[in-house]
Amino acid sequence: MARKSSRLFKLFTALSCAMVILLCIAWARSGMVGDYVQCRVGLWQINLRSDWGRVVVEWLNWTNRPLGKPLDWETNVCGHHHESPGMMMNAVERAGVEYEDGVLSFRNQLGILGEYRLFRMYYPDAILPFLLLPAVALWRRHRRNRRRADGMCVHCGYDLRASKDRCPECGAALPTTPPKTLVPSS
């Protein structure tokens, strides 16, 4: 079980690192262009926008089926603006994260109706949660290397200098490589 959770931790850490890189690239692009990704499934539509230093995630539930492709990518040189005619907004902002929900009622030839939910935040606020797992992974690696160098069990921290093959505290096998020692140069 411990090995499986360790693999999951490594997988989620790698995904977090990839998300940090993608968000940094989108942040750099957001000052020049506005990127817009749409994914439609049935009457649901999920939009991801990069807009003037902010990331916007929208969930739309249409009461009538919208037209368009199931997955679409658009780049707009002028950027996107969240105020559109027909969007009745109810916005709440806390700690730099804005949440809106409302009703879409575009009265045009298509007669688009529906409701939406929207999260808008600045890129640093979006990047910080994804830095948590890589920071924990670096701290764990540093602790393990420090324990190994000090002749301690890498799992529980018990002093292993008098032990032969297993840690008497947690039962973990001793590492096959001896601890690194600093040898003074001549």
C-alpha positions in Angstrom: 0.0 0.0 0.0 2.8 2.4 0.9 4.5 1.8 -2.5 1.2 2.5 -4.4 0.7 5.7 -2.4 4.3 6.7 -3.2 3.7 6.2 -6.9 0.5 8.2 -6.8 2.3 11.0 -4.9 5.0 11.0 -7.6 2.4 11.1 -10.4 0.5 14.0 -8.8 3.8 15.8 -8.2 4.7 15.5 -11.9 1.3 16.6 -12.9 1.5 19.6 -10.6 4.9 20.5 -12.1 3.4 20.3 -15.6 0.5 22.5 -14.5 2.9 25.1 -13.1 4.8 25.2 -16.4 1.6 25.5 -18.5 0.2 28.2 -16.2 3.5 30.2 -16.5 3.4 29.9 -20.3 -0.3 31.0 -20.4 0.5 33.9 -18.0 3.4 35.1 -20.2 1.0 35.0 -23.2 -1.9 36.6 -21.5 -0.4 40.1 -21.8 -0.3 39.8 -25.6 -3.1 37.5 -26.6 -6.2 35.9 -25.0 -6.4 32.2 -25.3 -9.8 30.5 -25.2 -10.4 26.7 -25.0 -14.0 25.3 -25.2 -15.1 21.8 -24.4 -18.7 20.9 -25.0 -20.5 17.7 -23.8 -24.2 17.6 -24.4 -25.7 20.7 -23.0 -22.6 21.4 -20.8 -19.8 23.7 -21.9 -16.5 24.2 -20.1 -14.4 27.2 -21.0 -10.8 28.0 -20.0 -9.7 31.5 -20.8 -6.4 33.4 -20.4 -7.2 37.1 -20.1 -4.9 40.0 -19.2 -3.0 38.3 -16.4 -6.0 36.2 -15.2 -7.2 32.7 -15.7 -10.9 32.2 -16.1 -12.8 28.9 -15.8 -16.5 28.8 -16.8 -19.1 26.1 -16.5 -22.2 26.7 -18.7 -25.4 24.7 -18.7 -27.4 25.5 -21.8 -31.2 25.1 -21.8 -31.0 24.7 -25.6 -28.2 23.0 -27.5 -25.5 25.4 -28.6 -23.9 25.2 -32.0 -20.2 24.4 -32.5 -17.5 21.8 -32.3 -17.0 19.6 -29.2 -13.5 21.0 -28.6 -12.3 24.3 -29.9 -9.2 26.6 -29.4 -9.2 30.3 -30.2 -6.6 33.0 -29.9 -7.8 36.6 -29.7 -5.2 39.4 -30.0 -7.5 41.8 -28.2 -8.1 39.6 -25.2 -11.5 38.5 -23.8 -13.8 40.5 -21.6 -16.2 38.9 -19.2 -18.9 41.6 -19.4 -21.2 40.5 -22.3 -24.7 41.8 -23.0 -27.2 39.4 -21.6 -25.1 38.0 -18.8 -26.8 38.8 -15.5 -24.0 38.5 -12.9 -23.9 37.8 -9.2 -20.2 38.2 -8.3 -18.3 37.5 -5.0 -14.6 38.2 -4.6 -12.4 36.8 -1.8 -8.6 36.8 -1.5 -8.2 37.6 -5.2 -10.5 34.8 -6.4 -13.8 35.9 -8.0 -16.8 33.7 -8.3 -19.8 34.5 -10.4 -23.0 32.7 -11.2 -25.9 33.9 -13.2 -28.3 33.4 -16.1 -27.5 33.8 -19.8 -30.3 35.3 -21.8 -28.9 36.4 -25.2 -31.9 37.5 -27.2 -30.7 37.1 -30.8 -31.5 34.9 -33.8 -30.2 31.8 -31.9 -32.2 32.5 -28.7 -29.4 31.2 -26.4 -30.5 30.5 -22.9 -28.7 28.9 -19.9 -26.9 29.4 -16.6 -23.3 29.7 -15.8 -20.7 29.6 -13.0 -17.3 31.3 -13.4 -14.1 31.4 -11.4 -11.6 34.2 -12.2 -8.2 34.6 -10.5 -4.8 36.1 -11.2 -2.1 33.7 -12.3 0.0 33.8 -9.1 -3.1 32.7 -7.1 -3.7 29.9 -9.6 0.0 28.7 -9.6 0.5 28.6 -5.8 -1.7 25.5 -5.0 0.2 23.5 -7.7 3.5 24.4 -6.1 2.5 22.6 -2.8 3.2 19.0 -3.9 6.6 19.8 -5.5 7.6 21.6 -2.3 6.6 18.7 -0.2 8.5 16.3 -2.5 11.7 18.5 -2.3 11.4 18.6 1.5 11.0 14.8 1.7 14.0 14.2 -0.5 16.1 16.6 1.5 15.0 14.9 4.8 15.8 11.4 3.4 19.2 12.5 2.1 20.1 14.2 5.4 19.0 11.1 7.4 21.0 8.8 5.1 24.1 11.0 5.4 23.8 11.0 9.2 23.5 7.2 9.4 19.8 7.2 10.3 16.8 5.2 9.1 15.3 7.1 6.1 11.8 6.1 7.2 11.7 6.8 10.9 14.9 8.6 11.7 16.3 6.0 14.2 20.1 5.9 14.7 21.3 2.9 12.7 25.1 3.0 13.5 24.8 -0.1 15.7 22.4 -2.0 13.5 23.3 -4.7 11.0 20.5 -5.4 8.5 17.2 -3.8 9.7 16.0 -0.8 11.6 15.0 -2.0 15.1 12.4 0.8 15.3 10.3 0.4 12.1 11.8 -2.9 10.6 12.8 -1.2 7.3 15.8 -2.8 5.5 19.0 -0.8 5.7 20.1 0.9 2.4 22.6 -1.1 0.4 24.8 1.9 -0.2 26.8 3.1 2.8 26.1 6.7 4.0 28.2 9.3 2.3 31.0 10.6 4.4 33.1 13.7 3.8 36.7 12.7 3.3 39.2 15.5 3.8 41.3 16.1 0.7 45.1 15.7 1.0 
